[in-house]
Amino acid sequence: MAFGRFLLPLWPLDPVATYLNHGTVGVVPIRVAEAQQVLRARIERHPSKFMLRDLWTFTGSADGPTQMRRAAAEVAAFVGARGDDLVFVDNTSTGVNAVLRSTPLACGDELVVTDHIYGGLLTAVNYTARTTGATVRVVEMPYPAFDPALAVERIAAAVTPRTKLVIADHIAAESAIVFPIADMVRACKAKGATVLVDGAHVPGALSLDVSAIGADYYVANLHKWAMAPRSSAFMVVAPAHQSLLHPPVISWGLDQGFTQEFDWVGTRDPSPWLCAPDGIRFLQDLGYNALRKYNHDLAWHAAQYLTGEWGTELQIDESAVGCMVSVMTPESIGTTKADAVRLRDRLLFEHNIEVQVHARAGRVWVRISAQAYNDRADIERLAKAVR
Ligand SMILES: Cc1ncc(COP(=O)(O)O)c(C=O)c1O
């Protein structure tokens, strides 16, 4: 087998721990962290030259693309986008906030989200509504018994002439459901909506072709499954929206064009973005297609094995599973958020297992992330610890 616990030394993880949480907090491979250190040392030899000439220039570069644009072109090629449509942001939260702040909203306008939206983003959406008078419409997705066609139908049905923005997950945070995102985008756009896709978990986990999805905005993290150093994320923006979109922090790039504006929002450590291509090369060297298949197969195995061990129900199809899966625990574990936190902490402090645990639909669920360094023994350890 090409993957499994024997690969653990490629990451700095504690070898006695069971890390099933790559989806929540990604782990940077040692090789990528070393490349970042080399880059940082290079920057520090001539910091002004690097930051003010190589990284970004006020007037654009006479000597070909800047370092930011070179990295953007490599990431764009990996995710199926044009380099000129892609900008780096600190994280998915920043990208989504940029869109929310740049969307003109008035009293009575609507923001459509689903009940699977990541909690931090729901907070940002509610804040936007609070400060503009817009209304938030939360669409209930068919879950735990997941039905992709019904998901498309329900989100499209929520779009009205007052809808100013729809936010849809490609892979949901807690449920880990892989949504039929291209169909959802198509159905919402057919009703005239502007659509933002939250792809925080997608690069490195699923084969991604952003242009085929056709969203107005596609925002995603590179610091989860794409092995980039924290914090590193990108957004791909359809040309029609680029001149209206601004980063949450306004700086020198304002009115200099879309990429110029996002490439400099004050002095920052650029190494996480510039090393994103190192993360991509790491995935490719591991065997990117084989890796995704291994992770998916392990997640799907976990779904079947754990529901069998715990006597709970599996109500999703394999097509809704990527490299993560959420499994219902026995009723005896509890039903509330407090019960979920209790289980999460007991798993860590008594069994040295780190895994995402949440409460949903009146039950406690464990969300397993399957990564190259995990194998079936990790899932068996989790099954036993919960029992
Ligand atoms: C689906 C989803 N969206 C957005 C985020 C936020 O990502 P970040 O904290 O990198 O902004 C997360 C974080 O786990 C997530 O799971």
PDBQT file of the ligand as one rigid body, heavy atoms in Angstrom, charges set to zero:
ROOT
HETATM    1  C1  LIG A 401     -16.537  25.014   4.972  1.00  0.00    +0.000 C 
HETATM    2  C2  LIG A 401     -15.630  26.003   5.635  1.00  0.00    +0.000 A 
HETATM    3  N1  LIG A 401     -15.647  27.278   5.227  1.00  0.00    +0.000 NA
HETATM    4  C3  LIG A 401     -14.850  28.204   5.761  1.00  0.00    +0.000 A 
HETATM    5  C4  LIG A 401     -13.974  27.885   6.766  1.00  0.00    +0.000 A 
HETATM    6  C5  LIG A 401     -13.114  28.963   7.352  1.00  0.00    +0.000 C 
HETATM    7  O1  LIG A 401     -11.797  28.774   6.985  1.00  0.00    +0.000 OA
HETATM    8  P1  LIG A 401     -10.693  29.774   7.550  1.00  0.00    +0.000 P 
HETATM    9  O2  LIG A 401     -10.712  29.638   9.043  1.00  0.00    +0.000 OA
HETATM   10  O3  LIG A 401      -9.420  29.299   6.958  1.00  0.00    +0.000 OA
HETATM   11  O4  LIG A 401     -11.083  31.134   7.110  1.00  0.00    +0.000 OA
HETATM   12  C6  LIG A 401     -13.910  26.583   7.240  1.00  0.00    +0.000 A 
HETATM   13  C7  LIG A 401     -12.966  26.226   8.307  1.00  0.00    +0.000 C 
HETATM   14  O5  LIG A 401     -12.766  25.092   8.674  1.00  0.00    +0.000 OA
HETATM   15  C8  LIG A 401     -14.770  25.618   6.668  1.00  0.00    +0.000 A 
HETATM   16  O6  LIG A 401     -14.773  24.360   7.106  1.00  0.00    +0.000 OA
ENDROOT
TORSDOF 0
